[in-house]
Amino acid sequence: MELHDKTFIVTGGGSGLGAAVAREFVAAGAAVVLADVDVEGGTALASELGARACFSRCDVCNSDDVAAAIDHAHAEYGSLHGAVNCAGVATIMKTVGRDTVHDLAVFDQVLQINVVGTFNVIRLVAAAMQANPIEKSAERGIFINTASIAAFDGQMGQAAYAASKGAVVAMTLPIARDLAREGIRVVTIAPGPFKTPMMAQLPQEVQDSVGSQVPFPSRLGNPDEFARLARHIVENQMINGECIRIDGAIRMGPK
């Protein structure tokens, strides 16, 4: 699929990896709907990107919000060809501590946003894309989801986050099989440590330490590197039903 003149919903598009994807896709001639709960960040980026970007306030767990983002895509650009799911949350909380036990509400919230939210976007956007005319490549659309290397190398305190990202990886293949007859591909990216707002919340010495653990290049990933991989996935039809790590060969230790 060529990006030029295609339209994508980018969840979590107001900052971080989602914002980088939006910039990359618009630069390639696509239009994007920035679907995010961050109204300030999303509207600012839409203004920066110009006519080929618009903002839609969207909680990915809310079906009405997702439907509104789909309506925005059709109203503003007349079509919808895919979604890049970057919306997500992380938490650090051990299963049990000396005087505490993992808050079940926190565990549930992470699963709701990262797993249920991702699936909610997929199911509703896929239903909308069924009406798309088939491209010369026999495609109707594509989904790119965001997991994490925590799905494979979860560290202490990451039970909820690792479980949620592991679920995103696990549902990639069955959903790709579900949508194959519709000409819709489903691919997941599992990034390692990247310079995102989540990472920025950590002290600089912690960020430097994490970056130094990456074998090569020994640094944190840049969001534009994630975005370039997302673009390649869109443009390479044979990539389907797969999870791709982008992590500089790091394998995380227990803590």
For each residue, the residues with C-beta under 8 A, 3 or more apart:
1: 6 81 82 135 137 139 141 142 234 235 237
2: 5 6 235
3: 6 25 28 29 30 231 234 235
4: 28 29 30
5: 2 29 30 31
6: 1 2 3 30 31 79 81 82
7: 30 31 32 33 73 77 78 79 80 81
8: 25 30 31 32 33 80 81 82 83 84
9: 32 33 35 56 69 70 73 80 82 83 84 121 125
10: 13 18 21 22 25 32 33 34 35 83 84 86
11: 18 35 36 58 60 83 84 85 86 87 117 121
12: 15 16 17 18 35 36 85 86 87 88 146
13: 10 18 19 21 22 32 33 34 35 36 42 45 84 86
14: 18 19 34 36 38 39 40 41 42 44 45 55
15: 12 18 19 36 38 41 45 196 197
16: 12 19 20 86 194 196 197 198 223
17: 12 20 21 86 146 191 194 196 223 226 227
18: 10 11 12 13 14 15 21 22 34 36 84 86 87
19: 13 14 15 16 22 23 34 41 45 223
20: 16 17 23 24 222 223 224 226 227
21: 10 13 17 18 24 25 32 84 86 226 227 230
22: 10 13 18 19 25 26 32 34 45 49 53
23: 19 20 26 27 49 224 227
24: 20 21 27 28 224 227 228 230 231
25: 3 8 10 21 22 28 30 32 84 227 230 231
26: 22 23 29 30 31 32 49 50 52 53
27: 23 24
28: 3 4 24 25 231
29: 3 4 5 26 52
30: 3 4 5 6 7 8 25 26 52
31: 5 6 7 8 26 52 53 73 76 77
32: 7 8 9 10 13 21 22 25 26 49 52 53 54
33: 7 8 9 10 13 53 54 55 56 69 72 73 76
34: 10 13 14 18 19 22 42 45 46 53 54 55 56
35: 9 10 11 12 13 42 56 58 60 65 66 69 87 121
36: 11 12 13 14 15 18 39 41 42 55 57 58 87
37: 57 58 59 87
38: 14 15 41 42
39: 14 36 42 43 55 57
40: 14 43 44
41: 14 15 19 36 38 44 45
42: 13 14 34 35 36 38 39 45 46 55 56 57
43: 39 40 46 47 55
44: 14 40 41 47 48
45: 13 14 15 19 22 34 41 42 48 49 53 55
46: 34 42 43 49 53 54 55
47: 43 44 50
48: 44 45 53
49: 22 23 26 32 45 46 52 53
50: 26 47 53
51:
52: 26 29 30 31 32 49 77
53: 22 26 31 32 33 34 45 46 48 49 50
54: 32 33 34 46 72 76
55: 14 33 34 36 39 42 43 45 46
56: 9 33 34 35 42 65 68 69 72
57: 36 37 39 42 65
58: 11 35 36 37 62 65 66 68 69
59: 37 62 65 117
60: 11 35 65 66 85 87 113 117 118 120 121
61: 112 113 116 117 120
62: 58 59 65 66
63: 66 67 120 124
64: 67 68
65: 35 56 57 58 59 60 62 68 69
66: 35 58 60 62 63 69 70 120 121 124 125
67: 63 64 70 71 124
68: 56 58 64 65 71 72
69: 9 33 35 56 58 65 66 72 73
70: 9 66 67 73 74 80 124 125 128
71: 67 68 74 75
72: 33 54 56 68 69 75 76
73: 7 9 31 33 69 70 76 77 79 80
74: 70 71 77 78 79 80 128
75: 71 72
76: 31 33 54 72 73
77: 7 31 52 73 74 80
78: 7 74
79: 6 7 73 74 132
80: 7 8 9 70 73 74 77 125 128 129 132 141
81: 1 6 7 8 129 132 140 141 142
82: 1 6 8 9 125 129 141 142 143 144 234
83: 8 9 10 11 121 122 125 143 144
84: 8 9 10 11 13 18 21 25 143 144 146 230
85: 11 12 60 117 118 121 122 143 144 145 146
86: 10 11 12 13 16 17 18 21 146
87: 11 12 18 35 36 37 60 113 117 118
88: 12 113 114 117 118 146 164
89: 109 110 113 114
90: 110 161 198
91: 106 110 160 161
92: 157 158 161
93: 102 103 106 107 157 159 160
94: 97 100 102 156 157 159
95: 101 102 159
96: 100 101 102
97: 94 100 101
98:
99:
100: 94 96 97
101: 95 96 97
102: 93 94 95 96 106 107 159 160
103: 93 106 107
104: 107 108
105: 108 109
106: 91 93 102 103 109 110 160
107: 93 102 103 104 110 111 159 160 163
108: 104 105 111 112
109: 89 105 106 112 113
110: 89 90 91 106 107 113 114 160 161 163 164
111: 107 108 114 115 116 160 163 164 167
112: 61 108 109 115 116 117
113: 60 61 87 88 89 109 110 116 117 164
114: 88 89 110 111 117 118 161 164 165 167 168
115: 111 112 118 119 164 167 168 171
116: 61 111 112 113 119 120
117: 11 59 60 61 85 87 88 112 113 114 120 121
118: 60 85 87 88 114 115 121 122 145 168
119: 115 116 122 123 171 175
120: 60 61 63 66 116 117 123 124
121: 9 11 35 60 66 83 85 117 118 124 125
122: 83 85 118 119 125 126 143 145 175 186
123: 119 120 126 127
124: 63 66 67 70 120 121 127 128
125: 9 66 70 80 82 83 121 122 128 129 141 143
126: 122 123 129 130 141 143 179 182 184
127: 123 124 130
128: 70 74 80 124 125 131
129: 80 81 82 125 126 132 140 141 182 184
130: 126 127 140 182
131: 128
132: 79 80 81 129 140 141
133: 140
134: 138 139 140 183
135: 1 138 139 140 183
136:
137: 1 237
138: 134 135 183
139: 1 134 135 142 183 184 185 237
140: 81 129 130 132 133 134 135 182 183 184
141: 1 80 81 82 125 126 129 132 182 183 184 185
142: 1 81 82 139 184 185 186 187 233 234
143: 82 83 84 85 122 125 126 175 184 185 186 187
144: 82 83 84 85 187 188 189 230 233 234
145: 85 118 122 168 172 186 187 188 189
146: 12 17 84 85 86 88 168 188 189 191
147: 151 165 166 168 169 188 189 190 243
148: 151 161 162 165 190 191
149: 152 153 190 191 192 245 247 250 251 252
150: 153 154 155 158 161 162 165 252
151: 147 148 154 162 165 166 168 169 190 243
152: 149 166 169 190 245
153: 149 150 251 252
154: 150 151 158 159 161 162 166 252
155: 150 158 162 252 253 254 255
156: 94 254 255
157: 92 93 94 255
158: 92 150 154 155 161 162
159: 93 94 95 102 107 154 162 163
160: 91 93 102 106 107 110 111 163 164
161: 90 91 92 110 114 148 150 154 158 164 165
162: 148 150 151 154 155 158 159 165 166
163: 107 110 111 159 160 166 167
164: 88 110 111 113 114 115 160 161 167 168
165: 114 147 148 150 151 161 162 168 169 190
166: 147 151 152 154 162 163 169 170
167: 111 114 115 163 164 170 171
168: 114 115 118 145 146 147 151 164 165 171 172 188
169: 147 151 152 165 166 172 188 190 243
170: 166 167 173 174
171: 115 119 167 168 174 175
172: 145 168 169 175 176 186 187 188 241 242 243
173: 170 176 177 241 242
174: 170 171 177 178
175: 119 122 143 171 172 178 179 186
176: 172 173 179 180 185 186 187 240 241
177: 173 174 180 241
178: 174 175
179: 126 175 176 182 184 185 186
180: 176 177 183 184 240
181:
182: 126 129 130 140 141 179
183: 134 135 138 139 140 141 180
184: 126 129 139 140 141 142 143 179 180
185: 139 141 142 143 176 179 237 239 240 241
186: 122 142 143 145 172 175 176 179 240 241
187: 142 143 144 145 172 176 233 239 240 241 242 243 244
188: 144 145 146 147 168 169 172 242 243 244
189: 144 145 146 147 226 229 230 233 243 244 246
190: 147 148 149 151 152 165 169 243 244 245 246 247
191: 17 146 148 149 194 221 226 245 246 247
192: 149 214 221 245 246 247 248 250
193: 199 210 211 213 214 220 221 247 250
194: 16 17 191 199 220 221 222 223 225 226
195: 199 200 220 221 222 223
196: 15 16 17 199 200 223
197: 15 16 200 201
198: 16 90 201
199: 193 194 195 196 202 207 210 220
200: 195 196 197 207
201: 197 198
202: 199 206 207 210
203: 206 207
204: 207 208
205: 208 209
206: 202 203 209 210
207: 199 200 202 203 204 210 211 220
208: 204 205 211 212
209: 205 206 212 213
210: 193 199 202 206 207 213 214 220
211: 193 207 208 214 218 219 220
212: 208 209 218
213: 193 209 210 218 250 252 253
214: 192 193 210 211 217 218 219 220 247 248 249 250
215: 218 248 249 250
216: 248 249
217: 214 248
218: 211 212 213 214 215 248
219: 211 214 248
220: 193 194 195 199 207 210 211 214
221: 191 192 193 194 195 225 226 246 247 248
222: 20 194 195 225 226
223: 16 17 19 20 194 195 196 226 227
224: 20 23 24 227 228
225: 194 221 222 228 229 246
226: 17 20 21 189 191 194 221 222 223 229 230 246
227: 17 20 21 23 24 25 223 224 230 231
228: 24 224 225 231 232
229: 189 225 226 232 233 244 246
230: 21 24 25 84 144 189 226 227 233 234
231: 3 24 25 28 227 228 234 235
232: 228 229 235 236 239
233: 142 144 187 189 229 230 236 239 244
234: 1 3 82 142 144 230 231
235: 1 2 3 231 232
236: 232 233 239
237: 1 137 139 185 240
238:
239: 185 187 232 233 236 242 244
240: 176 180 185 186 187 237
241: 172 173 176 177 185 186 187
242: 172 173 187 188 239
243: 147 151 169 172 187 188 189 190
244: 187 188 189 190 229 233 239
245: 149 152 190 191 192
246: 189 190 191 192 221 225 226 229
247: 149 190 191 192 193 214 221 250
248: 192 214 215 216 217 218 219 221
249: 214 215 216
250: 149 192 193 213 214 215 247
251: 149 153
252: 149 150 153 154 155 213
253: 155 213
254: 155 156
255: 155 156 157
